[in-house]
């Protein structure tokens, strides 16, 4: 991966986008560009669930990639879901080279806890790196400290370190340099 495009849907704080861009550059050694915001896709909203279906957002992102060594990460501040789960922090499509993350459940305030901007930014970067890791072929790692470990709760996200475990780190180096 040589380049990541960050596509904000709706009003996303520039500080959050810049933190994610920096974290992605560090994790993958690539350039990252923040694009102009686009509206949150109304067709993704499910009024019965009061959530947005992440796969619908991904479909829009698929059109934004040039393929090959470019990836696109959508960022929304709406609660996301897939039909099989109550919610998702994000979703990725390896074929399209696209991923999306939601900021909503990464905030302390969502759970009635005090605002913690530092912790929120850490979580946003972790989820961004995790979902883009899927776009270059990573599955979920069994190591709970690895960035590629599945997050089914906020505690899972907080337990992860900021980077790859030794096994995923070696695989990451191979994938980024054309060896898989």
Secondary structure, 3 states (H helix, E strand, C coil): CCEEEEEEECCCCHHHHHHHHHHHHHHHCCEEEECCCECCCHHHEECCCCEEEHHHHHHHHHCCCCCCCEEEEEEECCCEECCCCCCECEEEECCCCEEEEECHHHCHHHHCCCCCHHHHHHHHHHHHHHHHHHHCCCCCCCCCCCCCCCCCCHHHHHHCCCCCCHHHHHHHHHHHCCCC
